[in-house]
Amino acid sequence: PDLSVVVVNFCQWRNTARLVTQLRRSIAARTGVADVVIVDNHSPSHAAARRLTALRGVTVRRFGRNHGFARAVNRGCRVGRGRWLLLLNP
């Protein structure tokens, strides 16, 4: 993909799921030009988290403890495969 959208989540699975739904409706996501990387800072389990892991073009990485926003962004940037990165807050 040309663009990787990096989203850091902490206890906001519903908002993050809504954001990903909107992103996946874009032409870029539907055609594979963009992907979404979600890095979770040790939020409790949630049904939305399980649904997001099954979506094509969406990668979810979960920390075993909260490492903070900056470290989560750096992790997401390493996981993203795009030439460009967009840091997006849910």
N, C-alpha and C positions, 0 to 999 in steps of 0.2 A: 504493500500500500504506500501511497504518497504521504498520508497523514495518519498519525496515531494520536488519538484523543486520550489523555491521561486524566483519570478522575480518582481523587483520594476520597475514600469513604470512612466515616466513623459514626456509627449508630444512625445512619441516614439511608437505610436500604430502600425504603419506599421512594424517597426523592431520587436516589441514584437510579433505581429501576425506571422511574418516569423519564429521567434524563436520557438514559440509554434507549428507551423506546423512541423518543423524539430523534435522537441521533441516527438510529437505524432506519428511520423513514427517509433520511436524506438520500439523494441520488448517489453521493460519494460512498456511503456505507452499503447501499444496495448493489453497487457495481464493484465493490471491493477496493475502491480507491482509498478508503479510510477504514481504520479499525479502532476499537475502543479497549483501553486497558484500565481496569479498576483495581486499585490497591486499597485493601481494607486494613485499617489500623486496629485490629483485634476487637471488632464489634461482636456482640452476641449473634448466635445463629439466627437466621431469618429465612422464611420461605422465598423471598425475593432473591436472596443471595444464591440459593440453589437453582432458581430459574435462570439467573443471569449466566451461570457457569455453562449452561447448555446451549447458549446462543452462538450461532456462527458469527465470527468477526468480533467476538467479545472475549477478552482474557481477564480472569479474576485471579489476583494474588492476595493471599491473606497472611498478615503477620501474626505471630503467636503472642505478641504484646504490642502495645502502642509505642511506636518509634518516633512519632511526630510527623508533621506535615512534610517538612523538607526531605527527610529520609524516604518517606513514601513516594514523593514526587520523583526522587532520583531512581528509586526501584522501578517505577512505572516507565520512566524514560529508557531504562535499560531493557525492559521487556518489550516496549513498543518497537515495531518493525518499520515504521514509516520514515521517510526522509525528513519530514517535518513533524514537530510535536506541538500539540495544543494542550495546555494545562487548563482544565475546566473544573470549577468547583460546583458540586451539585446544589 
